[in-house]
Amino acid sequence: MHRIHTVTVKGSPMEIFMFEPEGEGSHPGIVLAQHIPSGHSGVEKDVFTLKTAQRFAENGYAVAVPFIFHWWPKTDDIQVKREGFRDDWTTLDLQAAFDYLASGENVDADRIGIVGHCWGGRVSWLGACHNPKLAACAIFYGGRIKVQMGPNTPPAIELAGNIKCPVAGFFGNEDQNPSPEDVNDYEAALTAAGVPHVFNRYDDTGHAFQSFDSPEKFRPVSSEDAWMKVLAFLKEKL
């Protein structure tokens, strides 16, 4: 089960879906960046993100999922959101979600990471570039990290030097967004910046390989291996 809290970011209401682990105590936390809506608009209908958040909660994490597309009406076409997406707005959204999560009585503010899939994978990289308090970052097949999004903002890859936490990446070698060449560039940027990182690449696996709700993309063996690896990474870092 989850609850919904609403914060205001630059005058715009943003929902944060909160998933709590069982038991009392000071739990580690995760800001989970939603992938871009397709066929629906809100987190409440995003089965993949809801199930992913629940699985993290079942493994002991308090999880905050900010609805980073609140800048547009939920009924707006997906292409409107793609074309109008802005990194400066998204950075504010992620900070608001982090602050709300960190303020929880059962959350250890020093043990919060950020995770995202697809569009959210790019967003998790962006968040790590702007929030030095994040203790870990996991990126699942995030594309467009080399692309500028929004006015007066550099491509997120150029901000790799700002990342203060270790990074784990999970990518399919049959993916084209990001392509294996893109992933090489991500690794090179992190290496040049001195950011500790470990990238996992899967053969015979394309984009969105953890999307159990998309049979043509889902690769159960690669997906479960990535789950075990990301949980081990987060347990070590958080």
DRENLO-565084 format. One record per residue (C-alpha): residue in one letter; x, z, y. Coordinates in nm, 4 decimals, always signed. Layout:
+------+----------+----------+----------+
: code :       px :       pz :       py :
+------+----------+----------+----------+
:    a :        X :        Z :        Y :
...
+------+----------+----------+----------+
END
This chain:
+------+----------+----------+----------+
: code :       px :       pz :       py :
+------+----------+----------+----------+
:    m :  +0.0000 :  +0.0000 :  +0.0000 :
:    h :  +0.1043 :  -0.0490 :  +0.3581 :
:    r :  -0.0069 :  +0.0434 :  +0.7056 :
:    i :  -0.0006 :  -0.1600 :  +1.0255 :
:    h :  +0.1400 :  -0.0373 :  +1.3550 :
:    t :  +0.1234 :  -0.2406 :  +1.6748 :
:    v :  +0.3914 :  -0.2410 :  +1.9438 :
:    t :  +0.4105 :  -0.4418 :  +2.2645 :
:    v :  +0.6986 :  -0.6825 :  +2.3261 :
:    k :  +0.7139 :  -0.8394 :  +2.6724 :
:    g :  +0.3422 :  -0.7816 :  +2.7115 :
:    s :  +0.2531 :  -0.9351 :  +2.3740 :
:    p :  +0.1120 :  -0.7182 :  +2.0908 :
:    m :  +0.3168 :  -0.7406 :  +1.7704 :
:    e :  +0.2062 :  -0.6062 :  +1.4331 :
:    i :  +0.4583 :  -0.4228 :  +1.2178 :
:    f :  +0.3645 :  -0.3890 :  +0.8513 :
:    m :  +0.5124 :  -0.0671 :  +0.7131 :
:    f :  +0.5808 :  -0.0002 :  +0.3447 :
:    e :  +0.6815 :  +0.3526 :  +0.2449 :
:    p :  +0.8765 :  +0.4580 :  -0.0639 :
:    e :  +0.7479 :  +0.7410 :  -0.2792 :
:    g :  +0.8776 :  +1.0916 :  -0.2265 :
:    e :  +0.9949 :  +1.2892 :  +0.0694 :
:    g :  +1.3396 :  +1.2778 :  +0.2169 :
:    s :  +1.5536 :  +1.0648 :  +0.4410 :
:    h :  +1.5214 :  +0.7118 :  +0.3038 :
:    p :  +1.7250 :  +0.4037 :  +0.3892 :
:    g :  +1.5330 :  +0.1322 :  +0.5701 :
:    i :  +1.4973 :  -0.2452 :  +0.5804 :
:    v :  +1.3726 :  -0.4737 :  +0.8542 :
:    l :  +1.2290 :  -0.7636 :  +0.6538 :
:    a :  +1.2136 :  -1.0894 :  +0.8503 :
:    q :  +0.9137 :  -1.3030 :  +0.7569 :
:    h :  +0.9548 :  -1.6676 :  +0.6681 :
:    i :  +0.7621 :  -1.9102 :  +0.8866 :
:    p :  +0.3906 :  -1.9251 :  +0.8021 :
:    s :  +0.2690 :  -2.2236 :  +0.6054 :
:    g :  -0.1002 :  -2.2645 :  +0.5459 :
:    h :  -0.1650 :  -1.9239 :  +0.6987 :
:    s :  -0.0534 :  -1.7379 :  +1.0078 :
:    g :  -0.0354 :  -1.3620 :  +0.9664 :
:    v :  +0.1693 :  -1.1309 :  +0.7472 :
:    e :  -0.1549 :  -1.0080 :  +0.5918 :
:    k :  -0.1955 :  -1.3418 :  +0.4091 :
:    d :  +0.1721 :  -1.3936 :  +0.3286 :
:    v :  +0.1743 :  -1.2951 :  -0.0371 :
:    f :  +0.5463 :  -1.3582 :  -0.0834 :
:    t :  +0.6525 :  -1.1354 :  +0.2052 :
:    l :  +0.4077 :  -0.8589 :  +0.1115 :
:    k :  +0.5247 :  -0.8549 :  -0.2509 :
:    t :  +0.8888 :  -0.8642 :  -0.1466 :
:    a :  +0.8410 :  -0.5696 :  +0.0894 :
:    q :  +0.6611 :  -0.3774 :  -0.1835 :
:    r :  +0.9438 :  -0.4336 :  -0.4312 :
:    f :  +1.1977 :  -0.3016 :  -0.1818 :
:    a :  +0.9748 :  +0.0022 :  -0.1210 :
:    e :  +0.9513 :  +0.0627 :  -0.4955 :
:    n :  +1.3314 :  +0.0746 :  -0.4962 :
:    g :  +1.3407 :  +0.3510 :  -0.2372 :
:    y :  +1.3443 :  +0.1694 :  +0.0977 :
:    a :  +1.1179 :  +0.2132 :  +0.3968 :
:    v :  +1.0364 :  -0.1441 :  +0.4993 :
:    a :  +0.9201 :  -0.2763 :  +0.8365 :
:    v :  +0.7914 :  -0.6349 :  +0.8540 :
:    p :  +0.7456 :  -0.7477 :  +1.2161 :
:    f :  +0.5100 :  -1.0385 :  +1.2816 :
:    i :  +0.7627 :  -1.2405 :  +1.4815 :
:    f :  +0.5157 :  -1.5235 :  +1.5453 :
:    h :  +0.2901 :  -1.3090 :  +1.7639 :
:    w :  +0.3859 :  -1.5183 :  +2.0670 :
:    w :  +0.1351 :  -1.7834 :  +1.9575 :
:    p :  -0.2274 :  -1.7562 :  +1.8470 :
:    k :  -0.2475 :  -1.7205 :  +1.4708 :
:    t :  -0.4541 :  -2.0381 :  +1.4593 :
:    d :  -0.1836 :  -2.2516 :  +1.6210 :
:    d :  -0.0270 :  -2.5206 :  +1.4048 :
:    i :  +0.2966 :  -2.4361 :  +1.2277 :
:    q :  +0.4786 :  -2.7129 :  +1.4134 :
:    v :  +0.3968 :  -2.5505 :  +1.7467 :
:    k :  +0.5726 :  -2.2351 :  +1.6285 :
:    r :  +0.8713 :  -2.4249 :  +1.4917 :
:    e :  +0.9238 :  -2.6173 :  +1.8132 :
:    g :  +0.8625 :  -2.3215 :  +2.0432 :
:    f :  +1.0655 :  -2.0627 :  +1.8544 :
:    r :  +1.3032 :  -1.8683 :  +2.0788 :
:    d :  +1.5967 :  -1.6542 :  +1.9740 :
:    d :  +1.5752 :  -1.4376 :  +2.2852 :
:    w :  +1.2157 :  -1.3415 :  +2.2070 :
:    t :  +1.2945 :  -1.2875 :  +1.8396 :
:    t :  +1.5839 :  -1.0563 :  +1.9219 :
:    l :  +1.3402 :  -0.8351 :  +2.1131 :
:    d :  +1.0974 :  -0.8396 :  +1.8197 :
:    l :  +1.3664 :  -0.7310 :  +1.5746 :
:    q :  +1.4860 :  -0.4548 :  +1.8038 :
:    a :  +1.1314 :  -0.3233 :  +1.8403 :
:    a :  +1.0882 :  -0.3205 :  +1.4619 :
:    f :  +1.4245 :  -0.1493 :  +1.4147 :
:    d :  +1.3423 :  +0.1156 :  +1.6745 :
:    y :  +1.0051 :  +0.1879 :  +1.5180 :
:    l :  +1.1537 :  +0.2091 :  +1.1698 :
:    a :  +1.4416 :  +0.4280 :  +1.2872 :
:    s :  +1.1995 :  +0.6699 :  +1.4526 :
:    g :  +1.0273 :  +0.7505 :  +1.1227 :
:    e :  +1.0635 :  +1.1086 :  +1.0071 :
:    n :  +1.1471 :  +0.9959 :  +0.6542 :
:    v :  +1.3980 :  +0.7270 :  +0.7565 :
:    d :  +1.7734 :  +0.7653 :  +0.8035 :
:    a :  +1.8419 :  +0.5644 :  +1.1208 :
:    d :  +2.2059 :  +0.5207 :  +1.0187 :
:    r :  +2.1081 :  +0.3425 :  +0.6958 :
:    i :  +1.8984 :  +0.0467 :  +0.8041 :
:    g :  +1.9641 :  -0.3121 :  +0.7007 :
:    i :  +1.7987 :  -0.6463 :  +0.7662 :
:    v :  +1.6859 :  -0.9007 :  +0.5046 :
:    g :  +1.5137 :  -1.2372 :  +0.5335 :
:    h :  +1.4183 :  -1.5469 :  +0.3373 :
:    c :  +1.4142 :  -1.9085 :  +0.4575 :
:    w :  +1.3281 :  -1.8949 :  +0.8308 :
:    g :  +1.3642 :  -1.5193 :  +0.7970 :
:    g :  +1.7135 :  -1.5693 :  +0.6551 :
:    r :  +1.8163 :  -1.7259 :  +0.9827 :
:    v :  +1.6401 :  -1.4465 :  +1.1658 :
:    s :  +1.8269 :  -1.1813 :  +0.9664 :
:    w :  +2.1582 :  -1.3411 :  +1.0712 :
:    l :  +2.0359 :  -1.3440 :  +1.4319 :
:    g :  +1.9368 :  -0.9781 :  +1.4109 :
:    a :  +2.2768 :  -0.8761 :  +1.2787 :
:    c :  +2.4383 :  -1.0622 :  +1.5696 :
:    h :  +2.2451 :  -0.8566 :  +1.8246 :
:    n :  +2.2080 :  -0.5098 :  +1.6742 :
:    p :  +2.5356 :  -0.3291 :  +1.5995 :
:    k :  +2.3434 :  -0.0378 :  +1.4461 :
:    l :  +2.2400 :  -0.2439 :  +1.1433 :
:    a :  +2.4354 :  -0.1339 :  +0.8368 :
:    a :  +2.3811 :  -0.4402 :  +0.6164 :
:    c :  +2.2445 :  -0.7940 :  +0.6320 :
:    a :  +2.1137 :  -1.0094 :  +0.3455 :
:    i :  +2.0346 :  -1.3778 :  +0.3955 :
:    f :  +1.8320 :  -1.5784 :  +0.1464 :
:    y :  +1.8670 :  -1.9559 :  +0.1957 :
:    g :  +1.8470 :  -1.9362 :  +0.5747 :
:    g :  +1.8717 :  -2.2777 :  +0.7381 :
:    r :  +1.9183 :  -2.3795 :  +1.1015 :
:    i :  +2.1824 :  -2.1150 :  +1.1697 :
:    k :  +2.3864 :  -2.3951 :  +1.3266 :
:    v :  +2.0935 :  -2.5020 :  +1.5485 :
:    q :  +2.0167 :  -2.3805 :  +1.8999 :
:    m :  +1.6680 :  -2.2313 :  +1.9283 :
:    g :  +1.5372 :  -2.1493 :  +2.2724 :
:    p :  +1.6652 :  -2.2008 :  +2.6271 :
:    n :  +2.0104 :  -2.0758 :  +2.7204 :
:    t :  +2.0816 :  -1.9468 :  +2.3703 :
:    p :  +2.3755 :  -2.0607 :  +2.1569 :
:    p :  +2.3399 :  -2.1596 :  +1.7912 :
:    a :  +2.3310 :  -1.8366 :  +1.5916 :
:    i :  +2.6447 :  -1.9326 :  +1.3982 :
:    e :  +2.8446 :  -1.9057 :  +1.7196 :
:    l :  +2.7541 :  -1.5356 :  +1.7396 :
:    a :  +2.9137 :  -1.4440 :  +1.4067 :
:    g :  +3.1804 :  -1.2458 :  +1.5876 :
:    n :  +2.9137 :  -1.0005 :  +1.7035 :
:    i :  +2.8156 :  -0.8985 :  +1.3497 :
:    k :  +2.9291 :  -0.5440 :  +1.2732 :
:    c :  +2.7894 :  -0.5055 :  +0.9215 :
:    p :  +2.8645 :  -0.6613 :  +0.5825 :
:    v :  +2.6649 :  -0.9701 :  +0.4888 :
:    a :  +2.5333 :  -1.0902 :  +0.1533 :
:    g :  +2.4100 :  -1.4467 :  +0.1121 :
:    f :  +2.2030 :  -1.6158 :  -0.1583 :
:    f :  +2.1837 :  -1.9954 :  -0.1727 :
:    g :  +2.0822 :  -2.2780 :  -0.4035 :
:    n :  +2.3320 :  -2.5568 :  -0.4563 :
:    e :  +2.0476 :  -2.8129 :  -0.4608 :
:    d :  +1.9198 :  -2.6991 :  -0.1210 :
:    q :  +1.9527 :  -2.9232 :  +0.1833 :
:    n :  +1.8486 :  -2.6684 :  +0.4483 :
:    p :  +2.0929 :  -2.5090 :  +0.4297 :
:    s :  +2.3025 :  -2.7601 :  +0.2422 :
:    p :  +2.6114 :  -2.6449 :  +0.0505 :
:    e :  +2.8155 :  -2.7814 :  +0.3418 :
:    d :  +2.6169 :  -2.5651 :  +0.5826 :
:    v :  +2.6818 :  -2.2625 :  +0.3632 :
:    n :  +3.0536 :  -2.3430 :  +0.3711 :
:    d :  +3.0324 :  -2.3363 :  +0.7508 :
:    y :  +2.8509 :  -2.0013 :  +0.7433 :
:    e :  +3.1262 :  -1.8574 :  +0.5274 :
:    a :  +3.3966 :  -2.0013 :  +0.7498 :
:    a :  +3.2362 :  -1.8475 :  +1.0588 :
:    l :  +3.2145 :  -1.5040 :  +0.8967 :
:    t :  +3.5719 :  -1.5276 :  +0.7671 :
:    a :  +3.7022 :  -1.6279 :  +1.1098 :
:    a :  +3.5168 :  -1.3345 :  +1.2642 :
:    g :  +3.6497 :  -1.0890 :  +1.0071 :
:    v :  +3.2999 :  -1.0025 :  +0.8820 :
:    p :  +3.2969 :  -0.8720 :  +0.5219 :
:    h :  +3.0675 :  -1.0926 :  +0.3162 :
:    v :  +2.9803 :  -1.2065 :  -0.0329 :
:    f :  +2.7922 :  -1.5299 :  -0.0957 :
:    n :  +2.6106 :  -1.6077 :  -0.4190 :
:    r :  +2.5407 :  -1.9729 :  -0.5014 :
:    y :  +2.3160 :  -2.0939 :  -0.7802 :
:    d :  +2.3399 :  -2.4250 :  -0.9650 :
:    d :  +2.0243 :  -2.6198 :  -1.0509 :
:    t :  +1.8501 :  -2.4226 :  -0.7771 :
:    g :  +1.7048 :  -2.5438 :  -0.4502 :
:    h :  +1.5372 :  -2.3965 :  -0.1450 :
:    a :  +1.2987 :  -2.1002 :  -0.1669 :
:    f :  +1.4019 :  -2.0246 :  -0.5232 :
:    q :  +1.2531 :  -1.6738 :  -0.5025 :
:    s :  +0.9088 :  -1.8024 :  -0.4014 :
:    f :  +0.7098 :  -1.7029 :  -0.7078 :
:    d :  +0.3976 :  -1.8402 :  -0.5401 :
:    s :  +0.5482 :  -2.1910 :  -0.5330 :
:    p :  +0.5939 :  -2.3095 :  -0.8949 :
:    e :  +0.7859 :  -2.6224 :  -0.7992 :
:    k :  +1.0485 :  -2.4171 :  -0.6123 :
:    f :  +1.0598 :  -2.0908 :  -0.8071 :
:    r :  +1.3627 :  -2.0424 :  -1.0308 :
:    p :  +1.3017 :  -1.7161 :  -1.2173 :
:    v :  +1.6528 :  -1.6742 :  -1.3580 :
:    s :  +1.8260 :  -1.7343 :  -1.0248 :
:    s :  +1.5630 :  -1.5238 :  -0.8484 :
:    e :  +1.6037 :  -1.2210 :  -1.0706 :
:    d :  +1.9826 :  -1.2420 :  -1.0571 :
:    a :  +1.9603 :  -1.2477 :  -0.6765 :
:    w :  +1.7247 :  -0.9500 :  -0.6832 :
:    m :  +1.9682 :  -0.7455 :  -0.8889 :
:    k :  +2.2581 :  -0.8435 :  -0.6657 :
:    v :  +2.0802 :  -0.7717 :  -0.3361 :
:    l :  +1.9601 :  -0.4344 :  -0.4606 :
:    a :  +2.3155 :  -0.3457 :  -0.5675 :
:    f :  +2.4497 :  -0.4632 :  -0.2313 :
:    l :  +2.1977 :  -0.2597 :  -0.0340 :
:    k :  +2.2484 :  +0.0472 :  -0.2509 :
:    e :  +2.6218 :  +0.0322 :  -0.1837 :
:    k :  +2.5946 :  -0.0326 :  +0.1910 :
:    l :  +2.2901 :  +0.1791 :  +0.2763 :
+------+----------+----------+----------+
END
